[in-house]
């Protein structure tokens, strides 16, 4: 049976890959999935603890590549992937999202003439100073199959010149994992002192927001002002924690700081919040599924469908307090439907994957 290698590099990859892995487990077997952990995120807080929450087994292959900046991490991960696939060649590699490990695995596979499927293809925010934007464009450019989360991203891929047979609108895998996990997440206890609907959630980790003292200090001032209208809970990403320490900055009053949370604990926190302020892409999607007002602390988003659906809005730091106050006062649209965000993205990916592998096998036999 052909092997299918699924690249798990960082925490955001896991809910996306979980949707495909669960769908493969529920389908008649036609390939053997192998989870390859590159090591980009590697500790329990950022990786290991999420596996059990998502019903995933430990990775079968661990490459152990972490740290070293964008260029170093990408280069060393490429080398490790190439060594693995020279000895153990899969029929296809699946990559997810836009982290450095995703780009590295894609380049290594394609240079060995191994087909690549890009899960979450076609996203664009237009900001070429964002490392993730560079990664996602480069991965799309050379991928064999492109799984788009919505019709707009699929149309963009076709307009960029990709073959119609390569592009498939499958829906959003984050929604698959959210729907599968939500009952258990809602059963998790909230941190002491919190009550449902009585707090907002804050997440920050993008380099543009946290890697300069000026930007981070300005955001903290905005957060402090916003927290006067609604107490905020901040599970602090390791990157942000490091910058707070490096710059000598403090978490504002009325903001409860937490360590990084597991998938179920974070989803349970989000599901019972009044709103979320974030710079995360995945949280924008999860907020839509939860009909939760989302204030995105970025000048643009690669997920404009969430803006159109009504749950998300882009907010400058100086406008955050006013935006929070408006939500608390009841000024919020309800979520509008997004086609195919229905928990069946995994099954659609499996169907496209099987079509491709069956066609490739038939061509080999001919």
Helices and strands as residue ranges (DSSP letters): E 3-8, H 11-26, E 32-37, I 44-48, H 49-53, E 61-62, H 69-87, E 92-96, H 100-111, E 115-121, H 131-142, E 145-148, H 151-159, E 167-169, H 173-186, E 200-203, H 207-210, H 213-226, E 232-235, H 238-247, E 255-258, H 263-271, E 275-278, H 281-289, E 293-296, H 304-308, E 312-314, G 317-319, H 320-328, H 345-365
